[in-house]
Amino acid sequence: MGHIVGASRTPRDRWVEEGLRALADGGPDAVRVEALAKRLGVTKGGFYGYFDDRDALLKAMLDTWERESTDEVIERVEHEGGDPRTKIRRAGVLTFSSDRLLPIDLAVRDWARRDEAVAERLRRVDNRRMALLREMIGTFCSDPEEVEARSLIAFCMAIGQHSLAADHEGRTRAEVLDRAAGLILDS
């Protein structure tokens, strides 16, 4: 008698990943079970084997974003080493220059304006990022007020530059950002 193999299920992580793509592309309203199933080429029945409802998926997506944009970034920054200035630049590049994390981060920021639970999650993530900046900047700047100001400026620059449409009078955005980072990092 032959062995009957059951149909393979779409892994939970694929649902989360596709949900994050939809969030980055169209915000939380774009994260719809039926649309995700279509994008994955499966029926939506498999979704309910992993998630009770759409809210459970949204929570799993935020968990993944938080882990990737804090724990994994900090782990990689520490693992790759370097001086504090190098670590700050690397953390910024990993978080705010990637094709993966940046669009999700920007979508979460927009979502947080309308959802207090998401705003609390974003606050937790931003506090961890600010703590890393304070720690690293504190290694070459001893004034606590200046450490806080530089950390805030660095963080605002990393986030805000993606929304800025201004020209830079004969300079590229990259040149101006590099100069601004040099001022913040005292280098």
N, C-alpha and C positions, 0 to 999 in steps of 0.2 A: 504494500500500500504506500503510495507516495505521500510525501510531507507537504502540507499546504502552508505556504508562506503568506503571512498577513501583509496587507498593504502598508507601506512605510508611511509614517506620519511626518509632517513638516515639523522640524525641530522647533522648540520653543524660542530659541535664540533667533531663528529666521523671522518669526513673527515680530519679535522685539526690534530687530534690525530694520525690517520693512516699515514698522511703525515709526522709528526714528527718521527714516528717509522721508516718509510722508509728513512728519512734523516739520522737518527742515524745509520741505518744499511748500507746504501750505498751512502750517500751524496746526493746533490741536484739532480743529474741525475736519482736517483732512485725514485724520486717523480714524478710519471707519473699517469695521471688521470685514464687511463685504468687499470694499475696495482693496484692502490688504490681501484678502484671499485671491482676488482676481490678479493682482500684481504678482502674487506667489504662484499662480497657476494651480490653485487647489480650491476645494470647497471650504466654506467657513465652518463646517462641522468640527474639523480638527482643532480649531481655535479653542473651543470649549473644553478640550482635553487638558489644556494648560491654564486657561484663564476663566474665572467665573463670569466676567463681563469686561466691557471696554475699559472701565475704570481700573481694573486689575492690570490690564495691558499698559495703560498710561503710567501707572505706578512702577511697573517693571521697566518701562522705558526711562523714567526719571532715575531709577536705581542704576541702570546701566550708564546713563549720561554722567551721573554723579561719580560713580566709580572710575569711569574712563577719564573724566576731566579733572579729577583730584588725585585719588589714590594711585592710578597708573601713571599719571604725569609726574607726580612727586617721586614715585619709585624710580622711574626712568631718569629723572633729573639727578637723583642721588646716585644711581647706579653708574651713570656716564661721567659723574664727577666734574671737576673743574673748580675754578674760583667762584665766589658768589655772583659776580657779574655775569659770568658764563652761564651759571645755573638759572639766573633770572631770565636771560635772553632765551635759553633753551625752553624753559617753562612757557614763555610767551609764544614761541614758535609752535610748540606742540599743541597748545590750547587754541590760539587765535589765528594761526596761519594755515591750519590744515583744512583739507576739503571735507574731512569727516566731522571734527568737533566744532569748528567755527559755525557752520550753518545751524547745527543743533543748538549751540549755545545762544545764538541770536534768536532762534525761535523760542527757546525756553524763556529768555528775557522778555520777549513780547507777550508770551502766555502769562508770565508772572504778573503782568500789569492788570490782569483780569481774574486771577485765581489766587487766593490767599495761601492755599496749601503749596502751590508751585512757588509763590513768592518766598515762603519760608524755606523751601528747599534751596532756592537760588541764594538766599541769604546765607545759608549754611555753607554752600559751595564757595561763594564769594569771601566769606570769612576765612575759610581755609586758604584760599589763594592769597588774601591779604596777609595772613599770618606768615606764609612763606616769604612774601615780599619783605615784611618787617624784619624777619629773621635774617635774610640775606643782606638787605640794605644796612641793617644794624651792625654788620661786620665791618663796614667801612665808614659809617656815619654814627657818631656817638650821641648826637642830640635827639632825644625821643620825639620832639615836635617835628624836626626835620625828617626823621625816619618815617613818621606817619604821613607827612606831606608828600614826600617822594614816592611812597608806596601808593598813595591815592592817585597821584599824577600818572604814575606808571600804569596802574590798572585802568584809569580812565582813558589813557592814550591807547592801550591795547584794545579796549572795547569800542571806544568812540571813533577811532580812525576808520572803522568799517562803515560808519554812517556819514562821514564827512565827504562833501563833494567839492571842496575848495581846491583851487589851483595853488601852486607854490612858486609863482614868479621865477621861472627859469630853472627850477629844481624839480626833481622827481619826488613823488611821495616817499619812496624808499630812502632817498637821501635825507629828507626832512625827518623821517621817523628815526633814522640812524643817529642823526644829530641830537634829536630830542632824547633818545635813550642815553646817549653819551652825557648829556646834561644831568639827567636823573641819576645815572649810575656813577657820576663823577669820574668819567673816563675820557 
